[in-house]
Amino acid sequence: MKELEQKETNPSMEDYILLHQTTGWNANGLYTYEQLYQAICNSWYSISIYHHKKLVGFGRIVSDGIYQTFICDVMVHPDYQNQGIGRKVMEILLGKCNEEGIKWVQLFSAKGKQEFYKKLGFTERDNEAPGMSLFWNE
């Protein structure tokens, strides 16, 4: 898509909220938007994609900069999906990891998005080394 502008910075809080609301990820209101914005501000690296000054894509990396690296919050506005923006976000994030010599990159995938990530070289975890998580819900 032409006329896209990429910035290696976080978007404004207002732009971030508008894009994040399109995902439905905070439907239960577990976090305030202030908390979510603070979280992205604590990222190791982030990329924002704009079309005519409108935030249409975003992704970020949480990392120690050496070997523990987690890509998260990859999102594309629904009106701009299937136009290569998600791929662009991922290529930039993975390029940053490669540039820094990071060899192992992890991520969680939204339901139904596994094939998208497989096309970028990701594989599902081996059943012999499954991932685990802990979630506290008050």
trRosetta pair geometry for C-beta under 8 A, 3 or more apart (Angstrom, degrees):
i j d omega theta_ij theta_ji phi_ij phi_ji
1 4 5.5 85 93 -39 96 117
1 51 7.1 -34 134 -102 133 126
1 80 7.5 -50 -31 -156 172 99
1 83 4.9 36 -48 156 124 120
1 84 6.4 179 -8 56 88 106
1 85 6.7 -14 22 -61 131 93
3 51 6.1 73 110 -146 96 77
3 52 6.5 15 151 -49 125 77
4 49 5.8 -12 -171 -170 112 100
4 50 7.0 145 -161 74 59 46
4 51 5.7 -36 -102 -85 68 79
4 56 7.7 -95 -125 56 99 129
4 85 7.2 -174 -119 -108 147 96
4 88 7.4 26 132 135 160 172
5 49 7.3 151 77 -158 45 51
5 50 4.6 -21 62 63 97 101
5 51 7.7 169 18 -80 77 31
6 47 6.1 -12 -167 -170 106 102
6 48 7.1 152 -155 80 55 48
6 49 5.3 -21 -100 -102 77 71
6 50 7.6 -179 -80 20 29 74
6 88 7.5 -135 -80 152 133 119
6 92 6.7 -166 -168 -89 149 157
7 11 8.0 115 70 -80 126 66
7 47 7.3 151 78 -157 44 55
7 48 4.8 -17 62 62 95 99
7 50 7.0 30 -2 -6 109 112
8 45 7.2 -42 -163 -163 98 87
8 46 7.3 133 -168 80 52 54
8 47 6.0 -30 -107 -101 56 69
9 46 7.1 1 153 81 13 100
9 48 6.3 -45 74 15 62 121
10 16 7.1 -9 176 -67 93 132
10 37 7.9 108 171 -164 137 78
10 40 5.4 130 -126 128 123 110
10 41 5.8 -46 -33 -91 169 65
10 43 7.5 140 -75 34 109 121
10 46 5.4 46 -79 77 70 149
10 48 6.7 103 -157 -44 20 127
11 15 4.0 -105 162 88 126 123
11 16 4.8 159 76 -57 110 82
11 19 7.4 83 49 9 163 134
11 48 4.6 145 -56 -125 89 146
11 55 4.8 21 -119 -97 154 144
11 58 6.5 -75 -10 -95 122 128
12 15 4.6 91 55 9 84 102
12 16 6.8 -150 90 -7 42 88
13 16 5.6 -57 -146 38 31 114
13 17 6.3 33 156 -22 66 105
13 33 7.3 107 -179 142 99 106
13 34 7.7 10 -152 -107 136 56
13 37 4.7 13 -123 -129 94 156
14 17 5.9 -54 -149 33 28 110
14 18 6.6 27 155 -18 62 106
15 18 5.8 -56 -151 35 32 112
15 19 6.5 23 155 -12 66 107
15 48 7.8 58 119 -158 136 135
15 54 7.8 175 -137 -159 106 43
15 55 4.0 108 173 -9 113 136
16 19 6.1 -62 -150 41 30 104
16 20 5.9 26 157 -19 68 113
16 33 7.8 148 103 -173 100 102
16 36 7.5 -177 140 116 122 104
16 37 5.6 125 86 -105 149 93
16 40 6.6 -157 -140 37 147 157
16 55 7.0 -51 -71 118 41 172
16 58 7.1 82 -121 -92 78 169
17 20 5.7 -57 -137 41 28 110
17 21 6.2 35 160 -28 64 106
17 33 4.9 29 -107 -159 110 143
17 37 7.4 -35 -56 -63 87 115
18 21 6.1 -52 -150 27 25 113
18 22 7.5 28 151 -23 55 100
18 55 6.9 126 73 57 108 113
19 22 6.0 -55 -167 21 39 113
19 23 7.7 37 144 -24 64 101
19 55 5.0 -82 -46 112 130 114
19 56 7.4 -178 -109 -116 118 15
19 57 8.0 -175 -148 -74 143 10
19 58 6.0 107 120 1 156 127
19 75 6.0 131 153 108 107 127
19 77 5.9 -88 -128 -73 85 89
20 23 5.9 -52 -166 19 45 115
20 25 6.8 -79 -171 45 84 113
20 26 6.8 29 154 3 112 122
20 33 7.2 156 73 -126 144 98
20 36 6.4 104 -151 140 168 150
20 75 6.9 115 -100 59 51 172
21 26 8.0 -60 -101 48 52 108
22 75 7.4 136 75 173 101 123
22 77 5.6 64 58 -133 172 62
22 78 5.5 -147 -180 -10 123 97
23 26 7.9 68 79 3 103 76
23 75 5.3 -68 -73 -127 127 132
24 27 5.1 9 -175 -54 74 113
26 29 6.3 68 158 -89 88 31
26 30 6.5 -125 -146 36 77 80
26 31 6.1 -86 -130 53 120 86
26 33 7.7 145 97 -79 171 71
26 36 6.8 -68 -73 -64 146 146
29 32 8.0 25 -169 -83 79 48
30 137 7.7 -73 -120 -123 118 86
31 35 4.3 -121 -172 83 102 128
31 36 5.2 117 117 -52 129 88
31 39 7.8 -4 -178 -19 157 135
32 35 4.7 102 54 3 77 99
32 36 7.2 -143 96 -1 43 85
33 36 5.4 -50 -143 40 41 113
33 37 6.1 42 155 -21 69 104
34 37 5.9 -54 -146 37 28 109
34 38 6.4 32 152 -21 63 105
35 38 5.6 -52 -147 35 32 113
35 39 6.4 39 151 -25 63 102
36 39 5.5 -49 -153 28 33 117
36 40 7.0 27 153 -14 64 99
37 40 6.0 -52 -152 35 36 104
37 41 6.4 37 150 -20 65 107
38 41 5.5 -58 -150 37 34 115
38 42 6.6 32 152 -20 65 106
39 42 5.9 -61 -155 34 32 109
39 43 7.7 58 144 -48 59 85
40 43 5.5 -16 -167 -21 48 120
40 46 6.1 63 -177 -93 96 155
40 58 7.9 -16 -138 168 145 131
40 60 5.7 -163 -140 -49 84 162
40 73 6.6 -101 -95 89 105 171
42 62 7.9 24 111 -114 88 98
43 46 4.8 81 87 -48 151 104
43 60 4.2 -78 -128 -175 155 126
43 61 6.3 106 -176 64 105 47
43 62 6.0 -91 -129 -79 70 65
44 60 7.9 131 45 174 64 87
44 61 5.0 -63 65 102 104 91
44 62 6.0 125 -1 -136 102 25
44 63 4.2 -67 17 44 166 86
44 64 7.8 -94 -88 -40 144 12
44 65 6.3 -171 -154 -64 135 82
44 69 8.0 -91 53 -125 154 82
45 60 6.7 168 91 -156 51 64
45 61 4.5 12 55 44 94 113
45 63 7.4 -2 11 26 98 120
45 93 7.2 149 104 -129 117 72
45 96 5.2 179 147 158 165 159
46 58 7.1 -3 -177 -168 106 88
46 59 6.9 179 -150 94 67 43
46 60 3.9 -20 -102 -104 91 93
46 61 7.2 -157 -72 20 51 67
47 57 7.8 -17 116 119 94 97
47 58 7.0 171 89 -147 59 45
47 59 5.6 1 53 57 96 84
47 60 7.5 -175 20 -81 62 51
47 89 5.8 171 88 -141 124 74
47 92 4.7 91 -92 108 167 141
47 93 6.3 -123 8 -61 128 80
48 55 6.0 -54 -169 -129 106 102
48 57 7.3 147 -166 88 39 63
48 58 5.4 -2 -111 -105 65 85
49 55 7.4 101 74 -156 50 58
49 56 5.6 -67 104 69 94 82
49 57 3.4 7 47 58 124 107
49 58 7.0 -142 21 -61 78 45
49 85 5.7 172 108 -159 159 105
49 88 6.5 91 -95 99 148 125
49 89 6.3 -98 -20 -75 129 94
50 53 5.7 3 178 -120 129 17
50 54 6.2 141 -157 64 77 35
50 55 5.8 -44 -97 -91 77 44
50 56 6.5 121 -131 11 25 88
51 54 5.5 -30 67 60 73 94
51 56 4.8 23 6 -13 106 143
51 80 6.8 175 -2 -103 146 140
54 77 7.7 -14 140 -23 109 164
55 58 6.5 16 179 -50 113 110
55 77 7.5 132 111 -45 63 120
56 76 6.5 17 153 -157 74 70
56 77 4.6 -79 -144 15 65 119
56 79 7.7 -88 -134 74 106 90
56 80 4.4 48 -174 6 121 168
56 85 6.1 -82 123 -148 106 161
57 75 7.0 -179 -144 94 49 53
57 76 4.8 -4 -102 -106 87 77
57 77 7.2 -95 -58 1 55 79
57 80 6.9 -109 -50 107 93 139
57 85 4.3 -153 -65 164 142 115
57 86 6.8 -154 -132 -76 121 46
57 88 7.0 66 122 74 167 107
57 89 5.0 -141 163 -59 121 124
58 73 6.5 -41 117 136 102 100
58 74 7.4 -171 96 -137 55 35
58 75 5.5 1 56 55 90 89
58 89 7.0 46 100 -127 9 138
59 71 6.6 -1 178 -170 112 99
59 72 7.8 156 -162 83 71 30
59 73 6.3 160 -133 93 44 71
59 74 4.0 14 -106 -103 107 75
59 75 7.4 167 -73 17 67 55
59 89 4.1 120 -4 169 129 117
59 90 6.8 159 -87 -72 176 51
59 92 7.5 141 62 70 122 105
59 93 5.2 -76 117 -52 130 136
60 71 7.5 156 87 -153 40 57
60 72 6.1 -30 72 69 87 74
60 73 5.2 13 28 59 102 117
60 93 7.7 162 -152 -110 4 123
61 69 6.2 -19 -167 -163 110 93
61 70 7.0 142 -158 74 60 46
61 71 5.7 -33 -99 -99 74 63
61 72 7.8 131 -107 22 27 72
61 93 5.8 155 -53 -154 108 101
61 96 6.7 -146 -5 91 153 134
61 97 7.0 -179 -121 -66 152 96
62 69 7.6 154 83 -154 51 44
62 70 4.7 -16 62 63 96 102
62 72 6.3 9 -1 16 108 120
63 66 7.9 166 165 24 99 45
63 68 6.2 166 -145 96 62 63
63 69 4.1 7 -106 -109 115 74
63 70 6.8 -179 -70 23 69 63
63 97 7.8 179 -85 -106 160 91
63 102 6.8 -45 -153 -106 146 152
64 67 7.0 -15 64 44 113 57
64 68 4.9 54 10 51 109 100
64 69 7.8 -109 30 -65 65 64
65 100 6.2 -104 -162 178 73 142
65 102 7.5 -116 -171 -71 31 115
66 102 7.1 141 154 -100 13 84
67 102 6.8 170 -103 -139 33 78
67 103 7.0 -15 -124 43 80 88
67 104 6.1 34 -169 41 76 109
68 104 7.9 -19 -99 86 31 108
69 97 5.9 101 175 -120 164 119
69 102 5.0 63 -34 -179 151 144
69 104 6.6 152 37 92 100 62
69 105 4.9 -49 98 -112 118 65
69 106 6.6 147 88 22 60 75
70 105 7.8 154 -93 -166 22 62
70 106 5.1 -29 -104 76 70 95
70 107 6.5 135 -165 -89 62 53
71 74 6.5 21 153 -40 105 115
71 90 7.5 58 -177 -125 157 78
71 93 5.5 87 -121 152 121 147
71 94 7.9 -23 -73 -65 146 72
71 105 6.1 33 -19 177 108 109
71 106 7.3 -176 18 87 74 42
71 107 4.2 -30 63 -85 93 117
72 107 6.7 179 -72 -135 56 84
72 108 7.1 29 -109 35 89 93
74 86 6.5 82 160 -148 113 88
74 89 5.7 145 -144 116 98 136
74 90 6.5 27 -131 -70 147 86
74 93 7.6 -87 -89 -12 113 156
74 107 7.8 9 -4 -155 124 141
76 80 5.5 -120 172 90 98 97
76 81 5.1 127 104 -89 121 73
76 85 4.8 131 -127 92 127 118
76 86 4.8 -86 -29 -62 137 89
76 89 7.2 -149 -68 -7 98 139
77 80 4.7 60 68 21 92 108
77 81 7.4 -140 90 -36 44 78
78 81 5.7 -30 -145 -7 38 118
80 83 5.6 -82 -178 34 65 132
80 85 5.4 22 142 1 112 153
81 85 7.4 -96 -105 45 35 111
81 86 7.0 27 -133 -25 73 119
84 87 5.1 -55 -158 44 60 117
84 88 5.9 69 143 -30 80 101
85 88 5.4 -51 -148 33 34 115
85 89 6.5 38 153 -21 65 101
86 89 5.7 -49 -150 33 33 113
86 90 6.4 28 154 -14 65 107
86 116 6.7 -25 125 -175 139 138
87 90 5.8 -59 -149 41 31 109
87 91 6.1 33 154 -22 67 107
87 116 8.0 -129 -74 -169 78 97
87 120 7.3 -175 -132 -80 76 112
88 91 5.7 -53 -144 35 29 112
88 92 6.5 28 156 -18 63 105
89 92 6.0 -61 -155 36 28 109
89 93 6.4 23 153 -15 65 109
90 93 5.6 -56 -144 40 34 110
90 94 5.9 27 160 -13 69 109
90 117 7.8 -166 -126 -113 152 69
90 120 5.4 -64 142 -117 144 158
91 94 6.0 -56 -139 44 27 106
91 95 6.0 35 155 -26 62 109
91 120 7.8 -136 -70 -132 66 115
92 95 5.5 -53 -145 34 27 116
92 96 6.6 32 154 -22 61 101
93 96 5.8 -52 -155 30 31 112
93 97 6.8 30 148 -16 63 103
94 97 5.5 -50 -151 35 39 114
94 98 6.3 40 151 -19 68 104
94 105 6.7 -95 -114 -14 80 175
94 120 7.0 -169 -40 175 154 119
95 98 5.6 -54 -146 38 32 112
95 99 6.1 38 153 -24 66 106
96 99 5.6 -51 -145 34 30 116
96 100 6.4 17 158 -8 63 110
97 100 6.1 -69 -151 45 28 102
97 102 4.1 -81 -166 64 84 120
97 105 5.4 -3 -148 -76 169 126
98 101 7.7 44 -178 -69 31 23
98 102 7.3 -80 -62 51 25 76
102 105 6.5 83 127 -67 116 88
105 122 8.0 -87 92 -98 100 98
107 117 6.8 -150 77 -131 131 145
107 122 7.0 -57 43 -120 112 150
109 113 4.7 -155 -177 81 100 98
109 114 5.1 112 116 -81 163 62
109 116 7.8 159 -144 57 120 98
109 117 5.5 -112 -94 -4 127 144
110 113 4.6 59 63 5 82 132
113 116 4.9 -40 -172 29 75 122
113 117 6.5 67 136 -16 86 100
114 117 5.9 -65 -156 41 37 105
114 118 6.1 40 150 -25 72 106
114 124 7.0 8 -155 -73 127 105
115 118 5.4 -50 -142 34 35 116
115 119 6.6 42 156 -24 64 99
116 119 6.1 -57 -163 27 28 112
116 120 7.3 16 145 -9 60 107
117 120 5.6 -60 -157 39 42 110
117 122 4.1 -28 153 46 99 139
118 121 7.7 157 -173 18 33 7
118 122 5.9 -90 -86 69 38 78
118 123 7.1 70 -120 -94 81 44
125 129 5.9 -117 179 93 101 83
125 130 5.8 116 114 -123 129 41
125 131 5.4 166 -20 -20 169 93
126 129 4.7 50 66 33 101 92
126 130 7.7 -112 90 -60 52 52
127 130 6.3 4 -150 -59 38 98
